[in-house]
Amino acid sequence: MALAAVCLASCLASAVAEAQKLPSGFVYLRDIDPTILQDIRYAGSNNFVGRPLRGYDAAECVVKREVGVLLRQIQQELAPQGLSLKMLDCYRPARATADIVVWSRDGHETRAQKRYHPALDKVDLFRLGYIAERSGHSTGAALDLTLVDLKADNSATFDPARDYADCVANADIRAPEGSVDMGTGFDCSDVRSHTQATSITAAQRRWRQKLVEVMTRRGFVNYWKEWWHFSLPGAGGQAYDFPIPRRN
């Protein structure tokens, strides 16, 4: 009996410790819906900085609980159509945004970084509204995501040593996204990334419209300069700076 009591106390303590890894109200999206695909780009090198950003200790999508519940509903709507959401960024520690600010002002840029804004200088990305110094992602209520056709061949993987074409090039020569062709790559700072851009194909416009429609039905709002960026009004609040911990 005493042994059982000790075990119960230990198990409860372990559960409490696990729950305390995230602030109250935040969840791992995998715990809400493990079928939603994830490719958290700032946790690796496949992004415009070319390395993990500060605070991305794990490649996990962390969101406010109400955001996660709505994403699960969207995923359930898409599944019968052979489609899936794919998360590219979710909660972003404030220190990661500060890391981007430092990068934008360091005066150096590689060819791989320039692919993400071929027509712009990186020092202008904040002024033009492609990156914000105070990101809604840090509230846990903003998301970057795309759609995946589960019937397609999504096996191509990112090779950091390869010289890919710019983010506005044809999908077969730019860095692989493992998703439907939205007309530009993710995080492409260019007018062709504007959700209603007319300089893309009809098929690409339909995919963007599909993404906007399924997200809007659950209350999300798209940022007009980025087809991939959505936020949930009223679910934000204060910005956080806790690092993204590994999920056990």
Secondary structure, DSSP 4 states (H G I P E B T S, - for coil): -HHHHHHHHHHHHHHHHHHTTS-TTEEEHHHH-TTSEE--GGGSSSSSSSSPPTT--S---EEEHHHHHHHHHHHHHHGGGTEEEEEEE----HHHHHHHHHHHTSS---HHHHTTSTTS-GGGTTTTTSS-SS-GGGGT-EEEEEEEETTS-------TTS-PBPTTS-TTTBPP-SS---SS-TT--SGGGSTT-SSS-HHHHHHHHHHHHHHHTTT-EE-TT-TTEEE-TTS--S------PPP-
